[in-house]
């Protein structure tokens, strides 16, 4: 499968407005679900890189790094009356 470079990805925010509460709820629950998934893993597994791609630990850290970006995008969405 051809990969799209991150900088070339497009994000679509024209979902029906009724979906946003569910999307926000799922996003808010991500840290807990992620912690549950990685808690039982050995450190060697979390830092393992396969085919020179990011490890689980690096991917997890990146999610934290971009949290402010996503929050800013969500804050910029039009609000319902």
Biopython code that builds the backbone (N, CA, C, O; Angstrom):
import numpy as np
from Bio.PDB.StructureBuilder import StructureBuilder

atoms = [
    (1, "UNK", "N", (0.840, -1.171, 0.000)),
    (1, "UNK", "CA", (0.000, 0.000, 0.000)),
    (1, "UNK", "C", (0.892, 1.243, 0.000)),
    (1, "UNK", "O", (1.854, 1.331, 0.764)),
    (2, "UNK", "N", (0.566, 2.181, -0.851)),
    (2, "UNK", "CA", (1.333, 3.425, -0.920)),
    (2, "UNK", "C", (1.033, 4.275, 0.310)),
    (2, "UNK", "O", (-0.121, 4.424, 0.711)),
    (3, "UNK", "N", (2.088, 4.830, 0.901)),
    (3, "UNK", "CA", (1.921, 5.659, 2.096)),
    (3, "UNK", "C", (1.899, 7.129, 1.693)),
    (3, "UNK", "O", (2.648, 7.557, 0.815)),
    (4, "UNK", "N", (1.048, 7.877, 2.336)),
    (4, "UNK", "CA", (0.973, 9.317, 2.126)),
    (4, "UNK", "C", (1.876, 9.973, 3.161)),
    (4, "UNK", "O", (1.765, 9.683, 4.352)),
    (5, "UNK", "N", (2.755, 10.843, 2.725)),
    (5, "UNK", "CA", (3.601, 11.570, 3.664)),
    (5, "UNK", "C", (2.726, 12.391, 4.592)),
    (5, "UNK", "O", (1.727, 12.968, 4.165)),
    (6, "UNK", "N", (3.103, 12.443, 5.865)),
    (6, "UNK", "CA", (2.292, 13.144, 6.860)),
    (6, "UNK", "C", (2.013, 14.581, 6.439)),
    (6, "UNK", "O", (0.890, 15.063, 6.582)),
    (7, "UNK", "N", (3.014, 15.259, 5.927)),
    (7, "UNK", "CA", (2.858, 16.663, 5.549)),
    (7, "UNK", "C", (1.911, 16.842, 4.363)),
    (7, "UNK", "O", (1.441, 17.950, 4.105)),
    (8, "UNK", "N", (1.632, 15.760, 3.647)),
    (8, "UNK", "CA", (0.737, 15.844, 2.487)),
    (8, "UNK", "C", (-0.679, 15.350, 2.797)),
    (8, "UNK", "O", (-1.534, 15.354, 1.911)),
    (9, "UNK", "N", (-0.937, 14.932, 4.022)),
    (9, "UNK", "CA", (-2.261, 14.447, 4.389)),
    (9, "UNK", "C", (-3.234, 15.612, 4.510)),
    (9, "UNK", "O", (-2.855, 16.729, 4.860)),
    (10, "UNK", "N", (-4.468, 15.328, 4.219)),
    (10, "UNK", "CA", (-5.540, 16.316, 4.349)),
    (10, "UNK", "C", (-6.507, 15.813, 5.412)),
    (10, "UNK", "O", (-6.815, 14.623, 5.472)),
    (11, "UNK", "N", (-6.978, 16.719, 6.237)),
    (11, "UNK", "CA", (-7.911, 16.374, 7.296)),
    (11, "UNK", "C", (-9.275, 16.958, 6.965)),
    (11, "UNK", "O", (-9.395, 18.116, 6.567)),
    (12, "UNK", "N", (-10.290, 16.138, 7.137)),
    (12, "UNK", "CA", (-11.647, 16.499, 6.781)),
    (12, "UNK", "C", (-12.450, 16.713, 8.062)),
    (12, "UNK", "O", (-12.543, 15.812, 8.896)),
    (13, "UNK", "N", (-13.027, 17.897, 8.218)),
    (13, "UNK", "CA", (-13.811, 18.202, 9.411)),
    (13, "UNK", "C", (-15.267, 18.501, 9.053)),
    (13, "UNK", "O", (-15.935, 19.260, 9.756)),
    (14, "UNK", "N", (-15.757, 17.912, 7.969)),
    (14, "UNK", "CA", (-17.138, 18.207, 7.582)),
    (14, "UNK", "C", (-18.097, 17.064, 7.942)),
    (14, "UNK", "O", (-19.080, 16.818, 7.244)),
    (15, "UNK", "N", (-17.789, 16.374, 9.045)),
    (15, "UNK", "CA", (-18.680, 15.329, 9.538)),
    (15, "UNK", "C", (-19.983, 15.968, 10.009)),
    (15, "UNK", "O", (-20.009, 17.151, 10.348)),
    (16, "UNK", "N", (-21.062, 15.190, 10.030)),
    (16, "UNK", "CA", (-22.299, 15.736, 10.621)),
    (16, "UNK", "C", (-22.031, 16.162, 12.063)),
    (16, "UNK", "O", (-21.346, 15.456, 12.803)),
    (17, "UNK", "N", (-22.560, 17.295, 12.454)),
    (17, "UNK", "CA", (-22.251, 17.843, 13.774)),
    (17, "UNK", "C", (-22.642, 16.909, 14.910)),
    (17, "UNK", "O", (-22.058, 16.992, 15.990)),
    (18, "UNK", "N", (-23.597, 16.037, 14.703)),
    (18, "UNK", "CA", (-24.003, 15.102, 15.735)),
    (18, "UNK", "C", (-22.946, 14.079, 16.095)),
    (18, "UNK", "O", (-23.047, 13.439, 17.142)),
    (19, "UNK", "N", (-21.920, 13.904, 15.245)),
    (19, "UNK", "CA", (-20.853, 12.947, 15.527)),
    (19, "UNK", "C", (-19.773, 13.500, 16.447)),
    (19, "UNK", "O", (-19.028, 12.728, 17.052)),
    (20, "UNK", "N", (-19.674, 14.813, 16.564)),
    (20, "UNK", "CA", (-18.579, 15.393, 17.333)),
    (20, "UNK", "C", (-18.564, 14.993, 18.810)),
    (20, "UNK", "O", (-17.486, 14.709, 19.333)),
    (21, "UNK", "N", (-19.705, 14.955, 19.509)),
    (21, "UNK", "CA", (-19.632, 14.523, 20.917)),
    (21, "UNK", "C", (-19.046, 13.115, 21.067)),
    (21, "UNK", "O", (-18.251, 12.868, 21.974)),
    (22, "UNK", "N", (-19.433, 12.201, 20.187)),
    (22, "UNK", "CA", (-18.885, 10.840, 20.262)),
    (22, "UNK", "C", (-17.390, 10.837, 19.943)),
    (22, "UNK", "O", (-16.615, 10.139, 20.597)),
    (23, "UNK", "N", (-16.988, 11.614, 18.941)),
    (23, "UNK", "CA", (-15.572, 11.678, 18.581)),
    (23, "UNK", "C", (-14.750, 12.229, 19.746)),
    (23, "UNK", "O", (-13.677, 11.707, 20.048)),
    (24, "UNK", "N", (-15.244, 13.276, 20.397)),
    (24, "UNK", "CA", (-14.527, 13.855, 21.532)),
    (24, "UNK", "C", (-14.436, 12.864, 22.686)),
    (24, "UNK", "O", (-13.399, 12.767, 23.342)),
    (25, "UNK", "N", (-15.506, 12.135, 22.933)),
    (25, "UNK", "CA", (-15.488, 11.134, 24.000)),
    (25, "UNK", "C", (-14.438, 10.058, 23.718)),
    (25, "UNK", "O", (-13.717, 9.638, 24.623)),
    (26, "UNK", "N", (-14.355, 9.623, 22.484)),
    (26, "UNK", "CA", (-13.364, 8.606, 22.130)),
    (26, "UNK", "C", (-11.947, 9.159, 22.262)),
    (26, "UNK", "O", (-11.054, 8.462, 22.744)),
    (27, "UNK", "N", (-11.737, 10.398, 21.842)),
    (27, "UNK", "CA", (-10.411, 11.003, 21.973)),
    (27, "UNK", "C", (-10.006, 11.134, 23.432)),
    (27, "UNK", "O", (-8.859, 10.861, 23.789)),
    (28, "UNK", "N", (-10.940, 11.548, 24.274)),
    (28, "UNK", "CA", (-10.638, 11.701, 25.701)),
    (28, "UNK", "C", (-10.281, 10.373, 26.347)),
    (28, "UNK", "O", (-9.510, 10.347, 27.307)),
    (29, "UNK", "N", (-10.822, 9.272, 25.845)),
    (29, "UNK", "CA", (-10.545, 7.953, 26.404)),
    (29, "UNK", "C", (-9.284, 7.303, 25.878)),
    (29, "UNK", "O", (-8.881, 6.247, 26.367)),
    (30, "UNK", "N", (-8.651, 7.918, 24.885)),
    (30, "UNK", "CA", (-7.474, 7.310, 24.270)),
    (30, "UNK", "C", (-6.327, 7.089, 25.248)),
    (30, "UNK", "O", (-5.747, 6.003, 25.226)),
    (31, "UNK", "N", (-5.956, 8.039, 26.106)),
    (31, "UNK", "CA", (-4.829, 7.791, 27.016)),
    (31, "UNK", "C", (-5.018, 6.551, 27.890)),
    (31, "UNK", "O", (-4.077, 5.783, 28.087)),
    (32, "UNK", "N", (-6.207, 6.358, 28.406)),
    (32, "UNK", "CA", (-6.459, 5.201, 29.271)),
    (32, "UNK", "C", (-6.381, 3.906, 28.472)),
    (32, "UNK", "O", (-5.784, 2.930, 28.926)),
    (33, "UNK", "N", (-6.982, 3.894, 27.284)),
    (33, "UNK", "CA", (-6.935, 2.684, 26.450)),
    (33, "UNK", "C", (-5.495, 2.369, 26.043)),
    (33, "UNK", "O", (-5.085, 1.208, 26.042)),
    (34, "UNK", "N", (-4.736, 3.400, 25.702)),
    (34, "UNK", "CA", (-3.345, 3.201, 25.315)),
    (34, "UNK", "C", (-2.527, 2.657, 26.478)),
    (34, "UNK", "O", (-1.722, 1.742, 26.300)),
    (35, "UNK", "N", (-2.730, 3.214, 27.663)),
    (35, "UNK", "CA", (-2.020, 2.725, 28.841)),
    (35, "UNK", "C", (-2.328, 1.248, 29.083)),
    (35, "UNK", "O", (-1.424, 0.468, 29.386)),
    (36, "UNK", "N", (-3.587, 0.864, 28.951)),
    (36, "UNK", "CA", (-3.971, -0.540, 29.132)),
    (36, "UNK", "C", (-3.259, -1.440, 28.126)),
    (36, "UNK", "O", (-2.860, -2.555, 28.463)),
    (37, "UNK", "N", (-3.098, -0.961, 26.896)),
    (37, "UNK", "CA", (-2.461, -1.767, 25.857)),
    (37, "UNK", "C", (-0.964, -1.953, 26.082)),
    (37, "UNK", "O", (-0.426, -3.020, 25.785)),
    (38, "UNK", "N", (-0.289, -0.940, 26.598)),
    (38, "UNK", "CA", (1.169, -1.016, 26.715)),
    (38, "UNK", "C", (1.664, -1.440, 28.093)),
    (38, "UNK", "O", (2.819, -1.841, 28.236)),
    (39, "UNK", "N", (0.813, -1.358, 29.102)),
    (39, "UNK", "CA", (1.236, -1.635, 30.475)),
    (39, "UNK", "C", (1.902, -3.000, 30.624)),
    (39, "UNK", "O", (2.917, -3.112, 31.312)),
    (40, "UNK", "N", (1.365, -4.015, 30.009)),
    (40, "UNK", "CA", (1.868, -5.378, 30.199)),
    (40, "UNK", "C", (3.051, -5.718, 29.291)),
    (40, "UNK", "O", (3.603, -6.814, 29.382)),
    (41, "UNK", "N", (3.438, -4.798, 28.428)),
    (41, "UNK", "CA", (4.511, -5.080, 27.482)),
    (41, "UNK", "C", (5.883, -4.853, 28.122)),
    (41, "UNK", "O", (6.072, -3.939, 28.925)),
    (42, "UNK", "N", (6.807, -5.688, 27.752)),
    (42, "UNK", "CA", (8.179, -5.537, 28.230)),
    (42, "UNK", "C", (8.818, -4.305, 27.577)),
    (42, "UNK", "O", (8.514, -3.987, 26.428)),
    (43, "UNK", "N", (9.703, -3.610, 28.307)),
    (43, "UNK", "CA", (10.356, -2.433, 27.719)),
    (43, "UNK", "C", (11.018, -2.727, 26.371)),
    (43, "UNK", "O", (11.012, -1.885, 25.472)),
    (44, "UNK", "N", (11.578, -3.910, 26.242)),
    (44, "UNK", "CA", (12.215, -4.269, 24.971)),
    (44, "UNK", "C", (11.245, -4.290, 23.805)),
    (44, "UNK", "O", (11.617, -3.972, 22.676)),
    (45, "UNK", "N", (10.008, -4.663, 24.073)),
    (45, "UNK", "CA", (8.980, -4.664, 23.033)),
    (45, "UNK", "C", (8.574, -3.225, 22.704)),
    (45, "UNK", "O", (8.384, -2.876, 21.539)),
    (46, "UNK", "N", (8.447, -2.405, 23.732)),
    (46, "UNK", "CA", (8.007, -1.025, 23.525)),
    (46, "UNK", "C", (9.015, -0.197, 22.742)),
    (46, "UNK", "O", (8.632, 0.744, 22.047)),
    (47, "UNK", "N", (10.290, -0.530, 22.842)),
    (47, "UNK", "CA", (11.326, 0.251, 22.150)),
    (47, "UNK", "C", (11.821, -0.416, 20.868)),
    (47, "UNK", "O", (12.701, 0.115, 20.191)),
    (48, "UNK", "N", (11.266, -1.558, 20.538)),
    (48, "UNK", "CA", (11.673, -2.291, 19.332)),
    (48, "UNK", "C", (11.240, -1.550, 18.075)),
    (48, "UNK", "O", (10.092, -1.121, 17.953)),
    (49, "UNK", "N", (12.167, -1.407, 17.151)),
    (49, "UNK", "CA", (11.855, -0.799, 15.857)),
    (49, "UNK", "C", (11.850, -1.904, 14.809)),
    (49, "UNK", "O", (12.772, -2.717, 14.754)),
    (50, "UNK", "N", (10.824, -1.933, 13.991)),
    (50, "UNK", "CA", (10.718, -2.925, 12.919)),
    (50, "UNK", "C", (10.872, -2.201, 11.590)),
    (50, "UNK", "O", (10.162, -1.233, 11.319)),
    (51, "UNK", "N", (11.790, -2.666, 10.770)),
    (51, "UNK", "CA", (12.075, -2.059, 9.456)),
    (51, "UNK", "C", (12.326, -0.546, 9.583)),
    (51, "UNK", "O", (11.870, 0.246, 8.758)),
    (52, "UNK", "N", (13.058, -0.172, 10.629)),
    (52, "UNK", "CA", (13.448, 1.217, 10.881)),
    (52, "UNK", "C", (12.256, 2.165, 11.039)),
    (52, "UNK", "O", (12.375, 3.365, 10.790)),
    (53, "UNK", "N", (11.115, 1.626, 11.451)),
    (53, "UNK", "CA", (9.944, 2.461, 11.708)),
    (53, "UNK", "C", (9.871, 2.755, 13.196)),
    (53, "UNK", "O", (10.544, 2.096, 13.988)),
    (54, "UNK", "N", (9.073, 3.725, 13.584)),
    (54, "UNK", "CA", (8.967, 4.115, 14.975)),
    (54, "UNK", "C", (8.531, 2.951, 15.853)),
    (54, "UNK", "O", (7.745, 2.099, 15.440)),
    (55, "UNK", "N", (9.050, 2.933, 17.052)),
    (55, "UNK", "CA", (8.660, 1.934, 18.045)),
    (55, "UNK", "C", (7.309, 2.324, 18.663)),
    (55, "UNK", "O", (6.801, 3.422, 18.436)),
    (56, "UNK", "N", (6.749, 1.409, 19.438)),
    (56, "UNK", "CA", (5.512, 1.709, 20.160)),
    (56, "UNK", "C", (5.730, 2.910, 21.077)),
    (56, "UNK", "O", (4.882, 3.798, 21.160)),
    (57, "UNK", "N", (6.865, 2.929, 21.760)),
    (57, "UNK", "CA", (7.163, 4.036, 22.675)),
    (57, "UNK", "C", (7.255, 5.363, 21.927)),
    (57, "UNK", "O", (6.741, 6.376, 22.400)),
    (58, "UNK", "N", (7.903, 5.364, 20.770)),
    (58, "UNK", "CA", (8.022, 6.596, 19.994)),
    (58, "UNK", "C", (6.657, 7.068, 19.489)),
    (58, "UNK", "O", (6.358, 8.262, 19.528)),
    (59, "UNK", "N", (5.835, 6.136, 19.019)),
    (59, "UNK", "CA", (4.492, 6.495, 18.561)),
    (59, "UNK", "C", (3.669, 7.071, 19.705)),
    (59, "UNK", "O", (2.974, 8.073, 19.535)),
    (60, "UNK", "N", (3.749, 6.437, 20.865)),
    (60, "UNK", "CA", (3.008, 6.904, 22.032)),
    (60, "UNK", "C", (3.468, 8.307, 22.431)),
    (60, "UNK", "O", (2.640, 9.175, 22.711)),
    (61, "UNK", "N", (4.763, 8.528, 22.457)),
    (61, "UNK", "CA", (5.292, 9.848, 22.787)),
    (61, "UNK", "C", (4.854, 10.909, 21.795)),
    (61, "UNK", "O", (4.570, 12.046, 22.169)),
    (62, "UNK", "N", (4.801, 10.527, 20.528)),
    (62, "UNK", "CA", (4.384, 11.465, 19.493)),
    (62, "UNK", "C", (2.934, 11.898, 19.708)),
    (62, "UNK", "O", (2.593, 13.055, 19.465)),
    (63, "UNK", "N", (2.085, 10.987, 20.159)),
    (63, "UNK", "CA", (0.691, 11.354, 20.432)),
    (63, "UNK", "C", (0.629, 12.462, 21.473)),
    (63, "UNK", "O", (-0.165, 13.394, 21.347)),
    (64, "UNK", "N", (1.460, 12.361, 22.492)),
    (64, "UNK", "CA", (1.509, 13.416, 23.501)),
    (64, "UNK", "C", (2.021, 14.723, 22.932)),
    (64, "UNK", "O", (1.531, 15.797, 23.281)),
    (65, "UNK", "N", (3.013, 14.630, 22.050)),
    (65, "UNK", "CA", (3.586, 15.833, 21.449)),
    (65, "UNK", "C", (2.575, 16.607, 20.608)),
    (65, "UNK", "O", (2.597, 17.837, 20.588)),
    (66, "UNK", "N", (1.696, 15.897, 19.921)),
    (66, "UNK", "CA", (0.764, 16.579, 19.018)),
    (66, "UNK", "C", (-0.580, 16.896, 19.664)),
    (66, "UNK", "O", (-1.489, 17.396, 19.001)),
    (67, "UNK", "N", (-0.707, 16.602, 20.968)),
    (67, "UNK", "CA", (-1.973, 16.879, 21.665)),
    (67, "UNK", "C", (-2.369, 18.344, 21.547)),
    (67, "UNK", "O", (-3.536, 18.650, 21.302)),
    (68, "UNK", "N", (-1.422, 19.245, 21.717)),
    (68, "UNK", "CA", (-1.734, 20.681, 21.626)),
    (68, "UNK", "C", (-2.214, 21.041, 20.219)),
    (68, "UNK", "O", (-3.107, 21.873, 20.056)),
    (69, "UNK", "N", (-1.622, 20.417, 19.213)),
    (69, "UNK", "CA", (-2.039, 20.670, 17.833)),
    (69, "UNK", "C", (-3.498, 20.259, 17.633)),
    (69, "UNK", "O", (-4.296, 21.024, 17.092)),
    (70, "UNK", "N", (-3.839, 19.051, 18.071)),
    (70, "UNK", "CA", (-5.216, 18.572, 17.908)),
    (70, "UNK", "C", (-6.185, 19.419, 18.720)),
    (70, "UNK", "O", (-7.274, 19.741, 18.246)),
    (71, "UNK", "N", (-5.800, 19.779, 19.929)),
    (71, "UNK", "CA", (-6.674, 20.613, 20.755)),
    (71, "UNK", "C", (-6.944, 21.940, 20.063)),
    (71, "UNK", "O", (-8.070, 22.437, 20.071)),
    (72, "UNK", "N", (-5.918, 22.502, 19.472)),
    (72, "UNK", "CA", (-6.081, 23.759, 18.748)),
    (72, "UNK", "C", (-7.000, 23.621, 17.558)),
    (72, "UNK", "O", (-7.803, 24.512, 17.279)),
    (73, "UNK", "N", (-6.887, 22.508, 16.855)),
    (73, "UNK", "CA", (-7.776, 22.275, 15.713)),
    (73, "UNK", "C", (-9.216, 22.132, 16.172)),
    (73, "UNK", "O", (-10.130, 22.682, 15.557)),
    (74, "UNK", "N", (-9.417, 21.392, 17.256)),
    (74, "UNK", "CA", (-10.784, 21.214, 17.759)),
    (74, "UNK", "C", (-11.341, 22.521, 18.298)),
    (74, "UNK", "O", (-12.523, 22.812, 18.119)),
    (75, "UNK", "N", (-10.500, 23.310, 18.956)),
    (75, "UNK", "CA", (-10.956, 24.596, 19.493)),
    (75, "UNK", "C", (-11.359, 25.549, 18.376)),
    (75, "UNK", "O", (-12.181, 26.439, 18.592)),
    (76, "UNK", "N", (-10.791, 25.375, 17.187)),
    (76, "UNK", "CA", (-11.092, 26.249, 16.068)),
    (76, "UNK", "C", (-12.347, 25.865, 15.304)),
    (76, "UNK", "O", (-12.742, 26.567, 14.374)),
    (77, "UNK", "N", (-12.982, 24.754, 15.686)),
    (77, "UNK", "CA", (-14.197, 24.341, 14.986)),
    (77, "UNK", "C", (-15.374, 25.230, 15.358)),
    (77, "UNK", "O", (-15.455, 25.717, 16.486)),
    (78, "UNK", "N", (-16.289, 25.444, 14.411)),
    (78, "UNK", "CA", (-17.473, 26.232, 14.753)),
    (78, "UNK", "C", (-18.301, 25.529, 15.834)),
    (78, "UNK", "O", (-18.396, 24.302, 15.844)),
    (79, "UNK", "N", (-18.876, 26.278, 16.708)),
    (79, "UNK", "CA", (-19.700, 25.751, 17.798)),
    (79, "UNK", "C", (-21.167, 25.760, 17.390)),
    (79, "UNK", "O", (-21.620, 26.639, 16.657)),
    (80, "UNK", "N", (-21.898, 24.766, 17.879)),
    (80, "UNK", "CA", (-23.340, 24.755, 17.661)),
    (80, "UNK", "C", (-24.009, 25.679, 18.659)),
    (80, "UNK", "O", (-23.544, 25.834, 19.788)),
    (81, "UNK", "N", (-25.092, 26.284, 18.238)),
    (81, "UNK", "CA", (-25.834, 27.183, 19.142)),
    (81, "UNK", "C", (-26.670, 26.388, 20.109)),
    (81, "UNK", "O", (-27.364, 26.966, 20.946)),
]
sb = StructureBuilder()
sb.init_structure("model")
sb.init_model(0)
sb.init_chain("A")
sb.init_seg("    ")
for serial, (resi, resn, name, xyz) in enumerate(atoms, 1):
    if name == "N":
        sb.init_residue(resn, " ", resi, " ")
    sb.init_atom(name, np.array(xyz, "f"), 0.0, 1.0, " ", f" {name:<3s}", serial, name[0])
structure = sb.get_structure()
